């Protein structure tokens, strides 16, 4: 991987093709269930994104504050 964009593309490709876990050079990644999509309503004035950035995904298991 050259950068985080490539890692994000790899994750997206895995999700698209239904990959549930991935092992690269001794690092294992298990994909959880995708969150349910919320139907848009007239009351929604802001677009909310609960998705993590590729960098946040990479450091998710490291903890920290």
C-alpha positions in Angstrom: 0.0 0.0 0.0 1.4 3.4 -1.0 -1.1 5.5 1.1 -4.3 5.5 3.0 -6.4 6.1 -0.1 -5.3 2.8 -1.6 -6.1 1.1 1.7 -9.6 2.6 1.7 -10.1 1.5 -1.9 -9.0 -2.1 -0.9 -11.6 -2.0 2.0 -14.3 -0.7 -0.3 -13.5 -3.4 -2.9 -13.6 -6.1 -0.2 -17.0 -4.9 1.0 -18.4 -4.7 -2.5 -17.5 -8.3 -3.2 -18.6 -9.7 0.2 -15.2 -10.4 1.7 -15.6 -11.0 5.5 -12.0 -11.2 6.5 -8.6 -10.4 5.0 -5.1 -11.3 6.0 -2.1 -9.3 4.7 1.4 -10.0 5.9 0.3 -11.4 9.2 -2.3 -8.7 9.8 -5.9 -9.9 9.9 -8.9 -7.7 9.3 -12.4 -8.9 9.9 -15.3 -6.9 8.4 -18.4 -6.5 10.5 -21.9 -6.0 9.2 -22.6 -2.9 7.3 -24.9 -0.4 9.2 -28.5 -0.4 8.0 -29.2 2.5 5.6 -31.5 5.1 6.9 -34.3 6.2 4.6 -34.2 9.9 3.9 -36.9 11.9 5.5 -38.2 15.5 5.0 -37.0 16.4 8.5 -33.3 15.7 7.7 -31.6 19.0 6.9 -28.0 17.8 7.5 -26.2 14.9 5.9 -24.7 12.8 8.7 -21.8 10.5 8.1 -21.0 7.9 10.7 -18.3 6.3 8.4 -14.7 6.3 9.6 -11.9 7.6 7.4 -9.4 5.1 6.2 -6.9 6.5 8.8 -9.4 6.1 11.6 -10.1 2.5 10.5 -6.4 1.7 10.5 -5.9 2.9 14.1 -9.3 1.8 15.4 -7.9 -1.2 17.3 -5.0 0.8 18.7 -7.2 2.5 21.2 -6.2 5.9 22.4 -8.3 9.0 23.0 
